[in-house]
Amino acid sequence: MGQAIIDLQHLAKKFGDETVLKDINLTVNKGEIVGLIGPSGAGKSTVIKVTLGMEVASGGSAKVFDTTMPNRQLLGRIGYMAQTDALYDALTGKENLVFYGQMKGIKKDQMVAEVEHAAKVVDLTKDLNKRVSGYSGGMMRRLSLAIALLGSPELLVLDEPTVGIDPALRRQIWAELDRIKSEGRSILITTHVMDESELTDRVALLLDGKVMAFDEPGVLKKQYDVPTIEDVFLKAEGVE
């Protein structure tokens, strides 16, 4: 068994009569950023929810750290950012970070440094003492990402983390993701920003409930004989 931190084999998921995921094969190795791209409604969030054990697979297997999820013990090793922000409106940004930090078991003497670092990465330092009820949508996304980064998780699972985030900050966030990767930690990220998928080590194209292609961005561009991942995507979709 290699270093697969996430290992999805022939994963399928039905909701009633609707088959959302047909046959998903996907791995994320140690120290690797894997991107999952696909049109809205392709099932990217469902892949993540089944991976983390929030939804039960209808077929196939999903393992994280070589263990079938859900597993409470493993959740402490995973930083997860959902598509919808689970924040406490009445609390400040800082209070939200401290609350989630405590849930993750961050020690008191490390909390200040952890909160400061996470806030800096997402450019929220000056807004930490504001109530979240006064935050814009983009600020809430950034706070959710900061929460996922807390405690140096071995695995980050980020669902559309850069929606509504300006390009300069996006670049800063990707620099942090690269730093995390260089520490041997792993990242699974969904995005619909096609140029972001060029920044991953491997990218998976999700179409019609299947992973249509999964390889290094450069390899996929060669294989499909196109200059960008966006073109790979359009070609895979059959849009000329």
C-alpha positions as YAML, in Angstrom:
chain: A
units: angstrom
residues:
- id: 1
  name: MET
  ca: [0.00, 0.00, 0.00]
- id: 2
  name: GLY
  ca: [1.47, 3.32, -1.07]
- id: 3
  name: GLN
  ca: [1.11, 6.68, 0.56]
- id: 4
  name: ALA
  ca: [-2.52, 7.26, -0.45]
- id: 5
  name: ILE
  ca: [-4.05, 9.53, 2.18]
- id: 6
  name: ILE
  ca: [-7.40, 9.46, 0.35]
- id: 7
  name: ASP
  ca: [-8.33, 6.40, -1.68]
- id: 8
  name: LEU
  ca: [-11.65, 6.27, -3.50]
- id: 9
  name: GLN
  ca: [-12.41, 3.09, -5.46]
- id: 10
  name: HIS
  ca: [-15.46, 2.71, -7.72]
- id: 11
  name: LEU
  ca: [-17.36, 5.08, -5.50]
- id: 12
  name: ALA
  ca: [-21.06, 5.46, -6.29]
- id: 13
  name: LYS
  ca: [-23.78, 7.56, -4.68]
- id: 14
  name: LYS
  ca: [-27.50, 7.63, -5.28]
- id: 15
  name: PHE
  ca: [-30.06, 10.00, -3.85]
- id: 16
  name: GLY
  ca: [-33.35, 8.20, -4.38]
- id: 17
  name: ASP
  ca: [-33.51, 7.33, -8.08]
- id: 18
  name: GLU
  ca: [-30.87, 9.85, -9.03]
- id: 19
  name: THR
  ca: [-27.33, 8.56, -9.46]
- id: 20
  name: VAL
  ca: [-24.99, 11.45, -8.68]
- id: 21
  name: LEU
  ca: [-21.71, 9.51, -8.61]
- id: 22
  name: LYS
  ca: [-21.35, 6.48, -10.88]
- id: 23
  name: ASP
  ca: [-17.77, 5.33, -10.67]
- id: 24
  name: ILE
  ca: [-15.28, 7.55, -8.91]
- id: 25
  name: ASN
  ca: [-11.65, 6.48, -8.69]
- id: 26
  name: LEU
  ca: [-9.41, 9.02, -7.03]
- id: 27
  name: THR
  ca: [-6.33, 9.08, -4.82]
- id: 28
  name: VAL
  ca: [-4.57, 11.83, -2.93]
- id: 29
  name: ASN
  ca: [-1.03, 10.96, -1.88]
- id: 30
  name: LYS
  ca: [1.10, 12.32, 0.92]
- id: 31
  name: GLY
  ca: [2.45, 15.79, 0.13]
- id: 32
  name: GLU
  ca: [0.24, 16.29, -2.90]
- id: 33
  name: ILE
  ca: [-2.37, 18.82, -4.01]
- id: 34
  name: VAL
  ca: [-5.16, 17.20, -6.00]
- id: 35
  name: GLY
  ca: [-7.75, 19.35, -7.73]
- id: 36
  name: LEU
  ca: [-11.27, 18.18, -8.46]
- id: 37
  name: ILE
  ca: [-12.93, 20.19, -11.20]
- id: 38
  name: GLY
  ca: [-16.27, 19.91, -12.87]
- id: 39
  name: PRO
  ca: [-19.34, 21.92, -13.78]
- id: 40
  name: SER
  ca: [-21.76, 23.03, -11.11]
- id: 41
  name: GLY
  ca: [-23.89, 20.08, -10.07]
- id: 42
  name: ALA
  ca: [-21.33, 17.49, -11.24]
- id: 43
  name: GLY
  ca: [-21.11, 16.10, -7.72]
- id: 44
  name: LYS
  ca: [-17.85, 17.62, -6.45]
- id: 45
  name: SER
  ca: [-19.31, 18.34, -2.99]
- id: 46
  name: THR
  ca: [-20.86, 14.87, -2.89]
- id: 47
  name: VAL
  ca: [-17.45, 13.29, -3.51]
- id: 48
  name: ILE
  ca: [-16.10, 15.24, -0.53]
- id: 49
  name: LYS
  ca: [-19.04, 14.41, 1.72]
- id: 50
  name: VAL
  ca: [-18.78, 10.69, 0.97]
- id: 51
  name: THR
  ca: [-15.00, 10.82, 1.46]
- id: 52
  name: LEU
  ca: [-15.44, 12.36, 4.91]
- id: 53
  name: GLY
  ca: [-18.29, 10.04, 5.86]
- id: 54
  name: MET
  ca: [-20.99, 12.73, 5.92]
- id: 55
  name: GLU
  ca: [-22.85, 10.80, 3.26]
- id: 56
  name: VAL
  ca: [-22.88, 7.02, 2.97]
- id: 57
  name: ALA
  ca: [-21.61, 5.58, -0.31]
- id: 58
  name: SER
  ca: [-24.09, 3.52, -2.36]
- id: 59
  name: GLY
  ca: [-21.23, 1.44, -3.75]
- id: 60
  name: GLY
  ca: [-17.45, 1.18, -3.84]
- id: 61
  name: SER
  ca: [-15.16, 2.28, -1.05]
- id: 62
  name: ALA
  ca: [-13.78, 5.49, 0.42]
- id: 63
  name: LYS
  ca: [-10.77, 5.38, 2.70]
- id: 64
  name: VAL
  ca: [-8.92, 8.19, 4.44]
- id: 65
  name: PHE
  ca: [-5.66, 7.39, 6.24]
- id: 66
  name: ASP
  ca: [-6.35, 3.77, 5.25]
- id: 67
  name: THR
  ca: [-9.58, 3.78, 7.27]
- id: 68
  name: THR
  ca: [-13.19, 3.70, 6.15]
- id: 69
  name: MET
  ca: [-14.92, 6.92, 7.15]
- id: 70
  name: PRO
  ca: [-16.64, 8.20, 9.20]
- id: 71
  name: ASN
  ca: [-14.14, 7.88, 12.00]
- id: 72
  name: ARG
  ca: [-14.20, 10.39, 14.84]
- id: 73
  name: GLN
  ca: [-10.55, 9.95, 15.73]
- id: 74
  name: LEU
  ca: [-9.45, 10.83, 12.20]
- id: 75
  name: LEU
  ca: [-11.49, 14.01, 11.98]
- id: 76
  name: GLY
  ca: [-8.92, 15.74, 14.19]
- id: 77
  name: ARG
  ca: [-6.31, 15.16, 11.48]
- id: 78
  name: ILE
  ca: [-8.45, 16.72, 8.74]
- id: 79
  name: GLY
  ca: [-9.09, 20.39, 8.03]
- id: 80
  name: TYR
  ca: [-12.39, 20.69, 6.19]
- id: 81
  name: MET
  ca: [-13.91, 23.73, 4.53]
- id: 82
  name: ALA
  ca: [-17.47, 23.26, 3.34]
- id: 83
  name: GLN
  ca: [-19.18, 25.20, 0.58]
- id: 84
  name: THR
  ca: [-21.53, 26.75, 3.10]
- id: 85
  name: ASP
  ca: [-19.96, 28.61, 5.96]
- id: 86
  name: ALA
  ca: [-20.66, 27.15, 9.41]
- id: 87
  name: LEU
  ca: [-19.86, 30.25, 11.42]
- id: 88
  name: TYR
  ca: [-21.27, 31.82, 14.57]
- id: 89
  name: ASP
  ca: [-22.69, 35.20, 13.54]
- id: 90
  name: ALA
  ca: [-22.89, 36.62, 17.05]
- id: 91
  name: LEU
  ca: [-19.20, 35.96, 17.70]
- id: 92
  name: THR
  ca: [-16.23, 37.85, 16.31]
- id: 93
  name: GLY
  ca: [-13.91, 36.33, 13.75]
- id: 94
  name: LYS
  ca: [-11.34, 35.73, 16.46]
- id: 95
  name: GLU
  ca: [-13.90, 34.07, 18.77]
- id: 96
  name: ASN
  ca: [-14.91, 31.75, 15.94]
- id: 97
  name: LEU
  ca: [-11.27, 30.80, 15.35]
- id: 98
  name: VAL
  ca: [-10.64, 30.19, 19.06]
- id: 99
  name: PHE
  ca: [-13.84, 28.14, 19.38]
- id: 100
  name: TYR
  ca: [-12.94, 25.88, 16.46]
- id: 101
  name: GLY
  ca: [-9.32, 25.77, 17.61]
- id: 102
  name: GLN
  ca: [-10.45, 24.43, 20.99]
- id: 103
  name: MET
  ca: [-12.63, 21.84, 19.25]
- id: 104
  name: LYS
  ca: [-9.54, 20.75, 17.32]
- id: 105
  name: GLY
  ca: [-7.64, 20.35, 20.58]
- id: 106
  name: ILE
  ca: [-5.15, 23.17, 20.03]
- id: 107
  name: LYS
  ca: [-3.28, 23.84, 23.27]
- id: 108
  name: LYS
  ca: [-3.82, 27.16, 25.03]
- id: 109
  name: ASP
  ca: [-0.19, 28.25, 24.64]
- id: 110
  name: GLN
  ca: [-0.33, 27.65, 20.86]
- id: 111
  name: MET
  ca: [-3.74, 29.21, 20.25]
- id: 112
  name: VAL
  ca: [-2.62, 32.83, 19.78]
- id: 113
  name: ALA
  ca: [0.05, 31.90, 17.23]
- id: 114
  name: GLU
  ca: [-2.32, 29.55, 15.37]
- id: 115
  name: VAL
  ca: [-5.09, 32.15, 15.17]
- id: 116
  name: GLU
  ca: [-2.68, 34.89, 14.08]
- id: 117
  name: HIS
  ca: [-1.12, 32.74, 11.36]
- id: 118
  name: ALA
  ca: [-4.45, 31.53, 9.94]
- id: 119
  name: ALA
  ca: [-5.90, 35.06, 9.97]
- id: 120
  name: LYS
  ca: [-2.82, 36.45, 8.21]
- id: 121
  name: VAL
  ca: [-2.97, 33.88, 5.39]
- id: 122
  name: VAL
  ca: [-6.56, 34.88, 4.56]
- id: 123
  name: ASP
  ca: [-5.99, 38.60, 5.20]
- id: 124
  name: LEU
  ca: [-8.44, 38.96, 8.09]
- id: 125
  name: THR
  ca: [-6.08, 40.25, 10.78]
- id: 126
  name: LYS
  ca: [-7.64, 43.70, 10.97]
- id: 127
  name: ASP
  ca: [-11.19, 42.32, 11.01]
- id: 128
  name: LEU
  ca: [-10.74, 39.71, 13.74]
- id: 129
  name: ASN
  ca: [-12.54, 41.72, 16.41]
- id: 130
  name: LYS
  ca: [-15.58, 42.43, 14.23]
- id: 131
  name: ARG
  ca: [-18.70, 40.33, 14.62]
- id: 132
  name: VAL
  ca: [-19.19, 37.84, 11.83]
- id: 133
  name: SER
  ca: [-22.75, 39.18, 11.33]
- id: 134
  name: GLY
  ca: [-21.04, 42.25, 9.85]
- id: 135
  name: TYR
  ca: [-18.79, 40.25, 7.51]
- id: 136
  name: SER
  ca: [-19.27, 40.21, 3.73]
- id: 137
  name: GLY
  ca: [-19.71, 36.87, 1.95]
- id: 138
  name: GLY
  ca: [-16.06, 36.92, 0.87]
- id: 139
  name: MET
  ca: [-14.88, 37.58, 4.42]
- id: 140
  name: MET
  ca: [-16.94, 34.62, 5.65]
- id: 141
  name: ARG
  ca: [-15.31, 32.37, 3.05]
- id: 142
  name: ARG
  ca: [-11.90, 33.55, 4.21]
- id: 143
  name: LEU
  ca: [-12.75, 32.91, 7.86]
- id: 144
  name: SER
  ca: [-13.96, 29.39, 6.98]
- id: 145
  name: LEU
  ca: [-10.65, 28.74, 5.23]
- id: 146
  name: ALA
  ca: [-8.72, 30.09, 8.23]
- id: 147
  name: ILE
  ca: [-10.64, 27.66, 10.46]
- id: 148
  name: ALA
  ca: [-9.74, 24.74, 8.16]
- id: 149
  name: LEU
  ca: [-6.04, 25.71, 8.35]
- id: 150
  name: LEU
  ca: [-5.95, 25.73, 12.17]
- id: 151
  name: GLY
  ca: [-3.86, 23.09, 13.91]
- id: 152
  name: SER
  ca: [-1.75, 22.11, 10.88]
- id: 153
  name: PRO
  ca: [-3.99, 19.23, 9.76]
- id: 154
  name: GLU
  ca: [-2.32, 16.40, 7.83]
- id: 155
  name: LEU
  ca: [-5.10, 16.55, 5.26]
- id: 156
  name: LEU
  ca: [-6.97, 19.60, 4.02]
- id: 157
  name: VAL
  ca: [-10.26, 19.10, 2.18]
- id: 158
  name: LEU
  ca: [-11.38, 22.39, 0.69]
- id: 159
  name: ASP
  ca: [-14.64, 22.79, -1.21]
- id: 160
  name: GLU
  ca: [-14.43, 25.86, -3.49]
- id: 161
  name: PRO
  ca: [-12.22, 27.79, -1.05]
- id: 162
  name: THR
  ca: [-11.54, 30.75, -3.34]
- id: 163
  name: VAL
  ca: [-15.09, 31.66, -4.40]
- id: 164
  name: GLY
  ca: [-15.56, 35.40, -4.04]
- id: 165
  name: ILE
  ca: [-11.90, 36.00, -3.21]
- id: 166
  name: ASP
  ca: [-9.90, 38.57, -5.18]
- id: 167
  name: PRO
  ca: [-6.99, 37.42, -7.39]
- id: 168
  name: ALA
  ca: [-4.18, 38.85, -5.21]
- id: 169
  name: LEU
  ca: [-5.45, 37.05, -2.12]
- id: 170
  name: ARG
  ca: [-6.06, 33.90, -4.15]
- id: 171
  name: ARG
  ca: [-2.37, 33.91, -5.05]
- id: 172
  name: GLN
  ca: [-1.47, 34.30, -1.36]
- id: 173
  name: ILE
  ca: [-3.71, 31.37, -0.42]
- id: 174
  name: TRP
  ca: [-2.16, 29.17, -3.09]
- id: 175
  name: ALA
  ca: [1.31, 30.10, -1.79]
- id: 176
  name: GLU
  ca: [0.19, 28.83, 1.63]
- id: 177
  name: LEU
  ca: [-1.19, 25.62, 0.09]
- id: 178
  name: ASP
  ca: [2.19, 25.06, -1.56]
- id: 179
  name: ARG
  ca: [3.91, 25.60, 1.77]
- id: 180
  name: ILE
  ca: [1.57, 23.07, 3.41]
- id: 181
  name: LYS
  ca: [2.34, 20.58, 0.64]
- id: 182
  name: SER
  ca: [6.08, 21.11, 1.14]
- id: 183
  name: GLU
  ca: [5.61, 19.95, 4.76]
- id: 184
  name: GLY
  ca: [4.35, 16.61, 3.44]
- id: 185
  name: ARG
  ca: [0.70, 17.36, 4.13]
- id: 186
  name: SER
  ca: [-2.03, 16.60, 1.60]
- id: 187
  name: ILE
  ca: [-4.76, 18.72, 0.01]
- id: 188
  name: LEU
  ca: [-7.91, 17.89, -1.92]
- id: 189
  name: ILE
  ca: [-9.45, 21.02, -3.39]
- id: 190
  name: THR
  ca: [-12.50, 21.53, -5.57]
- id: 191
  name: THR
  ca: [-12.61, 24.54, -7.81]
- id: 192
  name: HIS
  ca: [-14.43, 25.88, -10.82]
- id: 193
  name: VAL
  ca: [-11.66, 28.41, -11.44]
- id: 194
  name: MET
  ca: [-9.93, 26.57, -14.25]
- id: 195
  name: ASP
  ca: [-6.60, 28.38, -14.01]
- id: 196
  name: GLU
  ca: [-6.35, 27.26, -10.37]
- id: 197
  name: SER
  ca: [-6.37, 23.66, -11.50]
- id: 198
  name: GLU
  ca: [-3.07, 24.35, -13.28]
- id: 199
  name: LEU
  ca: [-1.53, 24.85, -9.80]
- id: 200
  name: THR
  ca: [-2.32, 21.32, -8.60]
- id: 201
  name: ASP
  ca: [-0.05, 18.26, -8.81]
- id: 202
  name: ARG
  ca: [-2.84, 16.20, -10.33]
- id: 203
  name: VAL
  ca: [-6.27, 17.21, -11.48]
- id: 204
  name: ALA
  ca: [-9.41, 15.09, -11.77]
- id: 205
  name: LEU
  ca: [-12.17, 16.02, -14.22]
- id: 206
  name: LEU
  ca: [-15.60, 15.12, -12.91]
- id: 207
  name: LEU
  ca: [-18.28, 14.75, -15.56]
- id: 208
  name: ASP
  ca: [-21.56, 12.81, -15.53]
- id: 209
  name: GLY
  ca: [-20.75, 11.21, -12.18]
- id: 210
  name: LYS
  ca: [-17.40, 9.81, -13.34]
- id: 211
  name: VAL
  ca: [-13.78, 10.89, -13.22]
- id: 212
  name: MET
  ca: [-13.18, 11.32, -16.96]
- id: 213
  name: ALA
  ca: [-9.50, 12.13, -16.66]
- id: 214
  name: PHE
  ca: [-7.03, 12.22, -13.78]
- id: 215
  name: ASP
  ca: [-3.38, 13.18, -14.18]
- id: 216
  name: GLU
  ca: [-0.85, 15.97, -13.92]
- id: 217
  name: PRO
  ca: [-2.15, 19.15, -15.61]
- id: 218
  name: GLY
  ca: [0.73, 19.07, -18.10]
- id: 219
  name: VAL
  ca: [0.03, 15.45, -19.04]
- id: 220
  name: LEU
  ca: [-3.67, 16.12, -19.60]
- id: 221
  name: LYS
  ca: [-2.90, 19.13, -21.81]
- id: 222
  name: LYS
  ca: [-0.56, 16.99, -23.92]
- id: 223
  name: GLN
  ca: [-3.01, 14.11, -24.05]
- id: 224
  name: TYR
  ca: [-5.85, 16.34, -25.24]
- id: 225
  name: ASP
  ca: [-3.45, 18.47, -27.30]
- id: 226
  name: VAL
  ca: [-4.67, 21.78, -25.86]
- id: 227
  name: PRO
  ca: [-2.96, 24.72, -24.10]
- id: 228
  name: THR
  ca: [-5.04, 24.97, -20.88]
- id: 229
  name: ILE
  ca: [-6.97, 22.78, -18.45]
- id: 230
  name: GLU
  ca: [-10.08, 24.71, -19.40]
- id: 231
  name: ASP
  ca: [-9.64, 23.42, -22.96]
- id: 232
  name: VAL
  ca: [-9.10, 19.87, -21.65]
- id: 233
  name: PHE
  ca: [-12.36, 20.25, -19.82]
- id: 234
  name: LEU
  ca: [-14.29, 21.50, -22.84]
- id: 235
  name: LYS
  ca: [-12.85, 18.73, -24.99]
- id: 236
  name: ALA
  ca: [-13.76, 16.07, -22.42]
- id: 237
  name: GLU
  ca: [-17.26, 17.52, -22.28]
- id: 238
  name: GLY
  ca: [-17.44, 17.26, -26.04]
- id: 239
  name: VAL
  ca: [-17.76, 21.00, -26.55]
- id: 240
  name: GLU
  ca: [-15.67, 22.01, -29.52]
...
